[in-house]
């Protein structure tokens, strides 16, 4: 009997933690929605906050921009072209500013948080580190077409020699897919270099972890399990260690992809991330103005 007991298999641990490791206001989006919708930069010489997204190919950068647009405008829309399939090559081919039109005080206007999407990082191709650095400093002109063979130079026609404060990046967002098995050493090295450049410029950095529903069956069943999922917690810890971004600055989100109506739980995660981006961006601008 003792032998049988010693060889008896122990039950597998639950894929879910007993308690979530981060609290979010599920089902109560009103406060965060109002906060982000009412946002205006505090300083007169800066008309909008500029957020730059970068990351490996297929991470969901353009889809995240689409999802933010859906949340802000309170309806499903398609402002940024995004690939519907997973690919080894970047879908984003040019540098474009994504603005969301909203209504304030009865007037049509643009929401003062602008998003820029970069060509994805690829093995032996894709966006160059130099171009990401130029974008952070505001030197890349609107509509510039990425060319992995001949990156933008400071004497090119798409080079902005005198960027305004509005042209410069105020928040840098690294977008990663939870469904990505591993990040190759060369891509990790590039991401580390981008992080160091942003740190030298004082630009705040956060990370978005997308495709959390595809990566975790428990989260696919119920998005509220995102902060209970052992698998996703492990993934986020690994990303934090690999990329060097603290877990407090990493936000798992689900992008809108097949939905035709808004979903409160999807909105909760996006609004939580967006609110913190705004706060980090405002802190950065405040420091710059103070200097």
Secondary structure, 3 states (H helix, E strand, C coil): CHHHHHHCCCCCCCCECCCCCCCCCCCCCHHHHHHHHCCCCCCCCCCCEEEEEECECCCCHHHHHHHHHHHHHCCCCCCCCCCCCCCCCCCCCECEEECCEEEECCEEEECCEEEEECCCEECCEECCHHHHHHHHCCCECCCCECCCCCCCCCCCCCECCCCCCCCCCCEEEEEEECCCCCCCHHHHHHHHHHHHHHHHHCCEEEEEEECHHHHCHHHHHCHHHCCCEHHHHHHHHHHHHHHCCCHHHEEECCCCCCCCCCCHHHHHHHHHHHHHHHHHHHHHHHHHHHC
